[in-house]
Structures are given as C-alpha cells and as structure tokens.
Amino acid sequence: MKLSHQAMGAVMLALQNSILEQTDIVPILESFDFDITDNNDLVVINPPQAKISDEIAKQLEAEADA
C-alpha cells in the first residue's frame, strides 16, 4: 500500500502549516482519516486546509482578474 498523490500533498501541507505556525505536526497527522482507493493507494479524507492572509488573497484575486 502506498500514499496517493493526494495523501502526499496532505502530509506536505500539514508540514508547511506546522512550520509556518511553529506548531507540532503530530496532532495533525493523528487526526488524518484514511481510505483506500481501487488502486490500493491511501487517500486522506480530511486533509488540512491552507490558510492565507487577507493581503495575499487580495493579491491573488487581483492577478486572476488581470
């Protein structure tokens, strides 16, 4: 059994959030719920969400409108 690309992304996002917020990654990883795909890959059912500041969100919206 292997991690799917989605599950690997969830782990990487959890790591990035932990580094940025200077928090422990263990509780985040312990909260992951997994499922198995037809290809025998693990997927994370409840991946962490990316958080961005309002300033960055406005910049991204402006770039998308340009």
Secondary structure, DSSP 8 states (H G I E B T S, - for coil): -EE-HHHHHHHHHHHHHHHHHT--SHHHHHH--EEE-TTSEEEESS-------HHHHHHHHHHHH-
